[in-house]
Amino acid sequence: MDEHQRALVEQLLTTLKAEVGSQSLDYEALAEMIADVRTIEAQLTSPRAKTAVVRTCLEGLCTLAAAQGAPQWQARLEAMLA
């Protein structure tokens, strides 16, 4: 993962965390989202972040967004994964 990709993922996570309060997530969905975000953040602290792990977590967040009826987030995550 290069610095540009890292910065894009960090920006996406910052926005997601800022907007999560406006989503009506149940406890289980919120816990799942937090786990994926923390996993990505842990990977980003590594000098050799595992792209596959970050991608899997982003896919999980995208699936969660679709299941929770958050089309804007789903679109953002799909664009990141494209």
Backbone hydrogen bonds, N-H to C=O, Kabsch-Sander energy under -0.5 kcal/mol:
donor,donor_aa,acceptor,acceptor_aa,energy
6,R,2,D,-2.5
7,A,3,E,-2.5
8,L,4,H,-2.1
9,V,5,Q,-2.4
10,E,6,R,-2.6
11,Q,7,A,-2.4
12,L,8,L,-2.3
13,L,9,V,-2.6
14,T,10,E,-2.3
15,T,11,Q,-2.2
16,L,12,L,-2.7
17,K,13,L,-2.8
18,A,14,T,-1.7
19,E,15,T,-1.8
20,V,16,L,-1.2
22,S,19,E,-1.6
23,Q,20,V,-1.2
25,L,23,Q,-1.3
30,L,26,D,-2.6
31,A,27,Y,-2.7
32,E,28,E,-2.2
33,M,29,A,-2.5
34,I,30,L,-2.6
35,A,31,A,-2.2
36,D,32,E,-2.2
37,V,33,M,-2.7
38,R,34,I,-2.7
39,T,35,A,-2.1
40,I,36,D,-2.4
41,E,37,V,-2.8
42,A,38,R,-2.4
43,Q,39,T,-2.1
44,L,40,I,-2.4
45,T,41,E,-1.0
45,T,42,A,-0.6
46,S,43,Q,-1.3
49,A,46,S,-0.7
51,T,49,A,-1.0
53,V,50,K,-0.5
54,V,50,K,-2.1
55,R,51,T,-2.9
56,T,52,A,-2.3
57,C,53,V,-2.2
58,L,54,V,-2.5
59,E,55,R,-2.6
60,G,56,T,-2.1
61,L,57,C,-2.4
62,C,58,L,-2.2
63,T,59,E,-2.5
64,L,60,G,-2.3
65,A,61,L,-2.5
66,A,62,C,-2.2
67,A,63,T,-2.4
68,Q,64,L,-2.0
69,G,66,A,-0.9
70,A,65,A,-2.9
74,Q,70,A,-2.4
75,A,71,P,-2.5
76,R,72,Q,-2.3
77,L,73,W,-2.6
78,E,74,Q,-2.6
79,A,75,A,-2.3
80,M,76,R,-2.0
81,L,77,L,-2.1
82,A,78,E,-1.2
